[in-house]
Amino acid sequence: MRQLVIFERVYLIGHIVSMVFGLVGILLIIPNAELILSLSEVGQTAMQWSMAGGGVAYMILGALAVFLYAKRTLGLGRALCFFIPAVSISLTSELLGTSTGFPFGGYSYLSGLGYKIAGLVPFTIPLSWFYVGFVSYLLARVGLEVDQKPSLLRHVGAIALGALLLTSWDFVLDPAMSQTSLPFWYWHQPGAFFGMPYQNFAGWMGTGSVFMTAAALLWRNNPIKLERSQLNIPLIVYLANFGFATVMSLAAGFSIPIVLGVLLGVAPAVALWLRSPSFSTAVAVEATTKEVPVTSVNVAFK
């Protein structure tokens, strides 16, 4: 278990460092190519690596960190029960989107995010759906106490809120990543929301809701019992990726997407983390549940 935690932390740190390198390369080096000449040999090598594989690295490292976290806290079975639907359903949506325009609108990926599946979708894209989708849904599920007070309303609320957190990240990321000096995808017909069609958000909400529903059904016989401190990694991953998108949008001059993302993504994510049970609450609940069968046995003996 200790080795698992070490690898998880290494991948998480690498994920964040890769995002920082990516920001430096996209926002500073590319617009000012002469800066490369002023760097040391090590600095030039680092920037070349950043440009060649930084986007691929940060998504792979993010997926590895979150998968190891899921395996450590929930077990391998539940980790796979989220990973497989998230990757397969999001990839299906992306392949449909890039070939037919449904459900996101017409768009195409450019280079910079790795090998393209069927020549359309970089293999890293489903990985990003997985790791941001997982932390979004877990924050919503634990924060709404779905497994402590299970009900259909709480399950639906967690799926809807998890999909909203996921989509709010895209509010901020998509306009900047498609219009930066080194764009990673482009819209065939730019939409009304800072270049994005509103249909894109419906596609994100729908895709996220579908794979989160699939995971919820697969988890139905395995309740999740996590306390607030165990949600630190999901919150860090969500905020780090939101921070990356925020810097990109600020550099592009987009402020409204950031405000919407904070209101609909960051604020709810932090609130859900704060609502999650603390250690003392979790212990109290567990102690209460353990007292019930003891009382029942005493009554039976009488």
Sine and cosine of phi, psi and omega as CSV:
sin_phi,cos_phi,sin_psi,cos_psi,sin_omega,cos_omega
0.00,0.00,-0.62,0.78,-0.01,-1.00
-0.89,0.46,-0.67,0.74,0.04,-1.00
-0.89,0.45,-0.61,0.79,0.02,-1.00
-0.88,0.48,-0.69,0.73,0.01,-1.00
-0.90,0.44,-0.66,0.75,-0.01,-1.00
-0.88,0.48,-0.75,0.66,0.02,-1.00
-0.88,0.47,-0.66,0.75,0.01,-1.00
-0.86,0.52,-0.71,0.70,-0.01,-1.00
-0.93,0.38,-0.64,0.77,0.02,-1.00
-0.88,0.47,-0.70,0.71,0.01,-1.00
-0.91,0.42,-0.62,0.78,0.00,-1.00
-0.91,0.42,-0.72,0.70,0.03,-1.00
-0.89,0.45,-0.68,0.73,0.04,-1.00
-0.88,0.47,-0.61,0.79,0.04,-1.00
-0.87,0.50,-0.74,0.67,-0.03,-1.00
-0.94,0.35,-0.68,0.74,0.02,-1.00
-0.88,0.47,-0.64,0.77,0.02,-1.00
-0.89,0.46,-0.62,0.79,0.04,-1.00
-0.90,0.43,-0.64,0.77,0.02,-1.00
-0.90,0.44,-0.71,0.70,0.04,-1.00
-0.86,0.51,-0.66,0.75,0.01,-1.00
-0.88,0.47,-0.67,0.74,0.03,-1.00
-0.89,0.45,-0.69,0.73,0.01,-1.00
-0.87,0.49,-0.70,0.71,-0.03,-1.00
-0.92,0.40,-0.73,0.68,-0.07,-1.00
-0.94,0.33,-0.67,0.74,-0.15,-0.99
-1.00,-0.04,-0.41,0.91,-0.05,-1.00
-0.92,-0.40,-0.75,0.66,-0.14,-0.99
-0.96,0.27,-0.76,0.65,-0.06,-1.00
-0.88,0.47,-0.73,0.68,0.03,-1.00
-0.93,0.36,-0.34,0.94,-0.03,-1.00
-0.76,-0.65,0.93,0.36,-0.12,-0.99
-0.86,0.51,-0.41,0.91,-0.01,-1.00
-0.92,0.40,-0.32,0.95,0.01,-1.00
-0.90,0.44,-0.49,0.87,-0.02,-1.00
-0.87,0.49,-0.59,0.80,-0.03,-1.00
-0.92,0.40,-0.43,0.91,-0.02,-1.00
-1.00,0.08,-0.12,0.99,-0.02,-1.00
-0.99,0.11,0.37,-0.93,0.10,-0.99
-0.95,0.32,0.11,-0.99,0.00,-1.00
-0.87,0.48,-0.64,0.77,0.03,-1.00
-0.90,0.43,-0.69,0.73,0.00,-1.00
-0.89,0.45,-0.65,0.76,0.03,-1.00
-0.90,0.43,-0.65,0.76,0.03,-1.00
-0.90,0.44,-0.67,0.74,0.01,-1.00
-0.89,0.45,-0.67,0.74,0.00,-1.00
-0.92,0.38,-0.62,0.79,0.05,-1.00
-0.90,0.44,-0.67,0.75,0.05,-1.00
-0.89,0.45,-0.67,0.74,-0.02,-1.00
-0.86,0.50,-0.70,0.71,-0.02,-1.00
-0.94,0.35,-0.59,0.81,-0.08,-1.00
-0.98,0.20,-0.62,0.79,-0.11,-0.99
-0.62,-0.79,0.21,0.98,-0.04,-1.00
-0.89,0.46,-0.67,0.74,0.00,-1.00
-0.90,0.43,-0.65,0.76,0.03,-1.00
-0.92,0.40,-0.70,0.71,-0.07,-1.00
-0.89,0.45,-0.71,0.71,-0.10,-0.99
-0.93,0.38,-0.52,0.86,0.04,-1.00
-0.96,0.28,-0.68,0.74,0.03,-1.00
-0.90,0.45,-0.70,0.71,-0.01,-1.00
-0.91,0.42,-0.62,0.79,0.05,-1.00
-0.89,0.45,-0.69,0.73,0.01,-1.00
-0.91,0.41,-0.65,0.76,0.02,-1.00
-0.90,0.43,-0.71,0.71,-0.01,-1.00
-0.88,0.48,-0.71,0.70,-0.05,-1.00
-0.95,0.33,-0.61,0.80,0.02,-1.00
-0.91,0.42,-0.69,0.73,0.04,-1.00
-0.90,0.44,-0.62,0.79,0.08,-1.00
-0.88,0.48,-0.72,0.69,-0.01,-1.00
-0.88,0.47,-0.67,0.74,0.02,-1.00
-0.90,0.44,-0.65,0.76,-0.04,-1.00
-0.94,0.35,-0.66,0.75,-0.11,-0.99
-1.00,-0.04,-0.50,0.86,-0.09,-1.00
-0.91,-0.40,-0.30,0.95,-0.07,-1.00
0.99,-0.16,0.41,-0.91,-0.07,-1.00
-0.88,0.47,-0.65,0.76,-0.04,-1.00
-0.86,0.51,-0.76,0.65,-0.02,-1.00
-0.94,0.33,-0.52,0.85,0.07,-1.00
-0.88,0.47,-0.72,0.70,0.01,-1.00
-0.93,0.37,-0.53,0.85,0.00,-1.00
-0.94,0.35,-0.26,0.97,0.15,-0.99
-0.99,-0.15,-0.68,0.73,-0.08,-1.00
-0.86,0.51,-0.75,0.66,-0.10,-1.00
-0.90,0.43,-0.77,0.64,0.05,-1.00
-0.89,0.46,-0.65,0.76,-0.04,-1.00
-0.88,0.47,-0.73,0.68,-0.04,-1.00
-0.94,0.35,-0.72,0.69,-0.08,-1.00
-0.94,0.34,-0.67,0.75,-0.02,-1.00
-0.95,0.31,-0.68,0.74,0.01,-1.00
-0.92,0.40,-0.62,0.79,0.04,-1.00
-0.90,0.44,-0.65,0.76,0.05,-1.00
-0.87,0.48,-0.70,0.72,0.03,-1.00
-0.89,0.46,-0.68,0.74,-0.01,-1.00
-0.92,0.39,-0.63,0.77,0.04,-1.00
-0.91,0.41,-0.65,0.76,0.08,-1.00
-0.90,0.44,-0.69,0.73,-0.05,-1.00
-0.89,0.46,-0.69,0.73,-0.05,-1.00
-0.98,0.20,-0.28,0.96,-0.01,-1.00
-0.96,-0.28,-0.48,0.88,-0.06,-1.00
-0.84,-0.55,-0.32,0.95,-0.08,-1.00
1.00,-0.03,-0.11,0.99,0.06,-1.00
-0.96,-0.26,0.71,-0.70,0.16,0.99
-0.97,-0.23,0.07,1.00,-0.15,-0.99
-0.99,-0.14,-0.34,0.94,-0.19,-0.98
0.93,-0.36,0.20,-0.98,-0.06,-1.00
-0.97,0.22,0.83,-0.56,0.00,-1.00
-0.41,-0.91,0.26,-0.97,0.05,-1.00
-0.61,-0.79,0.56,-0.83,0.05,-1.00
-1.00,0.05,0.61,-0.79,0.10,-0.99
-0.99,-0.14,-0.24,-0.97,-0.01,-1.00
-0.99,0.11,0.21,-0.98,0.09,-1.00
0.91,-0.41,-0.19,0.98,-0.03,-1.00
-0.87,-0.49,0.28,0.96,0.11,-0.99
0.98,-0.18,0.00,-1.00,-0.03,-1.00
-0.81,0.59,0.69,-0.72,-0.03,-1.00
-0.99,-0.11,0.81,-0.59,0.07,-1.00
-0.95,0.32,0.79,-0.61,-0.06,-1.00
0.84,0.54,0.36,0.93,-0.01,-1.00
0.95,0.32,0.23,0.97,-0.10,-0.99
-0.85,-0.52,-0.74,0.67,-0.17,-0.99
-0.86,-0.52,0.85,-0.53,0.07,-1.00
-0.84,0.54,0.66,-0.75,-0.05,-1.00
-0.88,0.47,-0.34,0.94,-0.02,-1.00
-0.97,0.24,-0.37,0.93,-0.07,-1.00
-0.89,0.45,-0.75,0.66,0.07,-1.00
-0.86,0.50,-0.50,0.87,0.04,-1.00
-0.91,0.42,-0.62,0.78,0.02,-1.00
-0.93,0.36,-0.61,0.79,0.10,-0.99
-0.85,0.53,-0.68,0.73,-0.03,-1.00
-0.89,0.47,-0.82,0.57,-0.19,-0.98
-0.96,0.27,-0.59,0.81,0.07,-1.00
-0.96,0.27,-0.60,0.80,0.05,-1.00
-0.90,0.44,-0.65,0.76,-0.01,-1.00
-0.89,0.45,-0.77,0.64,-0.05,-1.00
-0.92,0.40,-0.56,0.83,0.02,-1.00
-0.91,0.42,-0.74,0.67,-0.04,-1.00
-0.93,0.36,-0.63,0.78,-0.02,-1.00
-0.91,0.42,-0.67,0.74,0.06,-1.00
-0.86,0.51,-0.69,0.73,-0.01,-1.00
-0.93,0.37,-0.68,0.73,-0.07,-1.00
-0.92,0.39,-0.71,0.71,0.00,-1.00
-0.96,0.29,-0.65,0.76,-0.01,-1.00
-0.89,0.45,-0.54,0.84,0.03,-1.00
-1.00,0.01,0.07,1.00,0.07,-1.00
0.83,0.55,0.67,0.75,-0.05,-1.00
-0.87,0.50,-0.64,0.76,-0.09,-1.00
-1.00,0.06,-0.30,0.95,0.07,-1.00
-1.00,0.09,-0.60,0.80,-0.01,-1.00
-0.75,-0.66,0.93,0.37,-0.13,-0.99
-0.90,0.43,0.70,-0.71,0.10,-1.00
-0.34,-0.94,0.36,-0.93,0.01,-1.00
-0.88,0.48,-0.63,0.77,-0.01,-1.00
-0.89,0.46,-0.66,0.75,0.01,-1.00
-0.93,0.36,-0.62,0.78,0.04,-1.00
-0.89,0.46,-0.74,0.67,0.01,-1.00
-0.89,0.45,-0.65,0.76,0.01,-1.00
-0.89,0.46,-0.65,0.76,0.00,-1.00
-0.92,0.40,-0.65,0.76,0.02,-1.00
-0.91,0.41,-0.72,0.70,-0.02,-1.00
-0.90,0.44,-0.68,0.73,-0.03,-1.00
-0.95,0.32,-0.62,0.78,0.07,-1.00
-0.88,0.48,-0.68,0.73,0.03,-1.00
-0.91,0.41,-0.56,0.83,0.03,-1.00
-0.92,0.38,-0.67,0.74,0.05,-1.00
-0.87,0.50,-0.68,0.74,0.02,-1.00
-0.89,0.46,-0.72,0.70,-0.03,-1.00
-0.93,0.37,-0.56,0.83,0.00,-1.00
-0.90,0.43,-0.55,0.83,0.11,-0.99
-0.88,0.48,-0.65,0.76,-0.01,-1.00
-0.94,0.33,-0.49,0.87,0.09,-1.00
-0.75,0.66,-0.68,0.74,-0.14,-0.99
-1.00,0.00,-0.60,0.80,-0.11,-0.99
-0.97,0.25,-0.72,0.69,-0.19,-0.98
-0.89,0.46,-0.73,0.68,-0.02,-1.00
-0.85,0.52,-0.65,0.76,-0.06,-1.00
-0.96,0.27,-0.68,0.73,-0.07,-1.00
-0.93,0.36,-0.38,0.92,0.02,-1.00
-1.00,-0.07,-0.11,0.99,-0.05,-1.00
-0.74,-0.67,0.25,0.97,0.05,-1.00
-0.97,0.26,0.12,-0.99,0.02,-1.00
-0.90,0.43,-0.36,0.93,0.09,-1.00
-0.79,-0.61,0.98,0.22,-0.08,-1.00
-0.92,0.38,0.49,-0.87,-0.01,-1.00
-0.96,-0.27,-0.30,0.95,0.14,-0.99
-0.41,-0.91,0.22,-0.97,0.02,-1.00
-0.59,-0.80,0.45,-0.89,0.02,-1.00
-1.00,-0.06,0.71,-0.70,0.01,-1.00
-0.90,0.43,-0.62,0.79,0.10,-1.00
-0.76,-0.65,0.98,-0.21,-0.02,-1.00
-0.80,0.60,0.67,-0.74,-0.06,-1.00
-1.00,-0.08,-0.07,-1.00,-0.11,-0.99
-0.98,0.18,-0.37,0.93,-0.05,-1.00
-0.99,-0.11,1.00,0.07,0.02,-1.00
0.77,0.64,0.68,0.73,0.05,-1.00
1.00,-0.07,-0.18,0.98,-0.02,-1.00
-0.97,-0.23,0.63,-0.78,0.13,-0.99
-0.96,0.27,0.56,-0.83,0.03,-1.00
-0.88,0.47,-0.43,0.90,0.04,-1.00
-0.84,0.55,-0.50,0.86,-0.01,-1.00
-0.84,0.54,-0.64,0.77,-0.04,-1.00
-0.94,0.34,-0.61,0.79,0.07,-1.00
-0.89,0.46,-0.63,0.78,0.04,-1.00
-0.90,0.44,-0.65,0.76,0.03,-1.00
-0.92,0.40,-0.72,0.70,0.02,-1.00
-0.87,0.49,-0.70,0.71,-0.03,-1.00
-0.91,0.41,-0.73,0.68,-0.02,-1.00
-0.89,0.45,-0.72,0.69,0.03,-1.00
-0.88,0.48,-0.67,0.74,-0.01,-1.00
-0.89,0.45,-0.61,0.79,-0.04,-1.00
-0.92,0.39,-0.75,0.66,-0.05,-1.00
-0.97,0.24,-0.44,0.90,0.11,-0.99
-0.94,0.34,-0.60,0.80,0.08,-1.00
-0.90,0.44,-0.67,0.74,0.03,-1.00
-0.87,0.49,-0.69,0.72,0.02,-1.00
-0.91,0.42,-0.66,0.76,0.00,-1.00
-0.87,0.48,-0.64,0.77,0.03,-1.00
-0.92,0.39,-0.64,0.77,0.01,-1.00
-0.94,0.33,-0.44,0.90,0.00,-1.00
-1.00,-0.01,0.01,1.00,-0.23,-0.97
-0.87,0.50,-0.47,0.88,0.00,-1.00
-0.99,-0.15,0.13,0.99,-0.03,-1.00
-0.74,-0.68,0.99,0.15,-0.03,-1.00
-0.87,0.49,0.52,-0.86,-0.03,-1.00
-0.98,-0.19,0.79,-0.62,0.01,-1.00
-0.83,-0.56,1.00,-0.07,0.00,-1.00
-0.84,-0.55,0.53,-0.85,0.07,-1.00
-0.97,-0.24,0.10,-1.00,-0.12,-0.99
-0.85,0.53,-0.68,0.73,-0.04,-1.00
-0.89,0.46,-0.45,0.89,0.02,-1.00
-0.98,0.20,-0.15,0.99,0.05,-1.00
-0.99,-0.16,0.11,0.99,0.00,-1.00
-0.88,0.47,-0.68,0.73,-0.01,-1.00
-0.90,0.44,-0.75,0.66,0.06,-1.00
-0.84,0.55,-0.66,0.76,0.00,-1.00
-0.92,0.40,-0.67,0.74,0.01,-1.00
-0.88,0.47,-0.70,0.71,0.00,-1.00
-0.88,0.47,-0.71,0.71,-0.02,-1.00
-0.89,0.45,-0.74,0.67,-0.04,-1.00
-0.92,0.38,-0.59,0.81,0.01,-1.00
-0.90,0.44,-0.70,0.71,0.01,-1.00
-0.94,0.35,-0.57,0.82,0.08,-1.00
-0.92,0.39,-0.61,0.79,0.04,-1.00
-0.89,0.45,-0.67,0.74,0.06,-1.00
-0.85,0.53,-0.75,0.67,-0.01,-1.00
-0.90,0.44,-0.60,0.80,-0.01,-1.00
-0.90,0.43,-0.71,0.70,0.01,-1.00
-0.88,0.47,-0.67,0.75,0.03,-1.00
-0.88,0.48,-0.70,0.72,-0.02,-1.00
-0.93,0.36,-0.62,0.78,0.05,-1.00
-0.88,0.48,-0.66,0.75,0.01,-1.00
-0.90,0.43,-0.50,0.86,0.02,-1.00
-1.00,0.08,-0.11,0.99,0.01,-1.00
0.99,0.11,0.34,0.94,-0.01,-1.00
-0.98,-0.17,0.93,-0.37,0.00,-1.00
-0.97,-0.26,-0.57,0.82,-0.04,-1.00
-0.88,0.47,-0.70,0.72,0.06,-1.00
-0.85,0.53,-0.58,0.82,0.00,-1.00
-0.92,0.39,-0.70,0.72,0.01,-1.00
-0.87,0.49,-0.71,0.71,0.03,-1.00
-0.89,0.46,-0.66,0.75,0.00,-1.00
-0.90,0.44,-0.63,0.77,0.03,-1.00
-0.91,0.41,-0.70,0.71,-0.05,-1.00
-0.93,0.37,-0.65,0.76,-0.11,-0.99
-0.98,-0.18,-0.19,0.98,-0.03,-1.00
-0.85,-0.52,-0.90,0.43,-0.09,-1.00
-0.90,0.44,-0.76,0.65,-0.04,-1.00
-0.87,0.50,-0.75,0.66,0.06,-1.00
-0.89,0.46,-0.61,0.79,-0.01,-1.00
-0.89,0.46,-0.71,0.71,0.03,-1.00
-0.91,0.40,-0.66,0.75,0.01,-1.00
-0.89,0.46,-0.65,0.76,0.02,-1.00
-0.92,0.40,-0.63,0.78,0.06,-1.00
-0.89,0.46,-0.67,0.74,0.02,-1.00
-0.93,0.38,-0.50,0.87,0.00,-1.00
-0.98,0.21,-0.33,0.94,-0.04,-1.00
-0.91,0.41,0.50,-0.87,-0.09,-1.00
-0.90,0.44,0.69,-0.73,0.11,-0.99
-0.98,0.19,0.09,-1.00,-0.04,-1.00
-0.87,0.49,-0.70,0.71,-0.04,-1.00
-0.90,0.44,-0.62,0.78,0.01,-1.00
-0.92,0.39,-0.67,0.74,-0.01,-1.00
-0.89,0.46,-0.66,0.75,0.02,-1.00
-0.90,0.43,-0.67,0.74,-0.01,-1.00
-0.89,0.45,-0.67,0.74,0.01,-1.00
-0.90,0.43,-0.68,0.74,0.00,-1.00
-0.91,0.42,-0.65,0.76,0.01,-1.00
-0.90,0.44,-0.65,0.76,0.00,-1.00
-0.90,0.44,-0.70,0.72,-0.02,-1.00
-0.92,0.40,-0.49,0.87,0.01,-1.00
-0.97,0.23,-0.40,0.92,-0.01,-1.00
-0.96,0.27,-0.45,0.89,-0.10,-1.00
-0.88,0.47,-0.78,0.63,0.00,-1.00
-0.91,0.41,-0.51,0.86,0.03,-1.00
-0.90,0.44,-0.70,0.71,0.02,-1.00
-0.88,0.48,-0.67,0.74,-0.02,-1.00
-0.89,0.46,-0.65,0.76,0.02,-1.00
-0.91,0.42,-0.66,0.75,0.01,-1.00
-0.88,0.48,-0.67,0.74,0.00,-1.00
-0.90,0.43,-0.63,0.77,-0.03,-1.00
-0.90,0.44,-0.65,0.76,0.00,-1.00
-0.91,0.41,-0.58,0.82,0.02,-1.00
-0.91,0.40,0.00,0.00,0.00,0.00
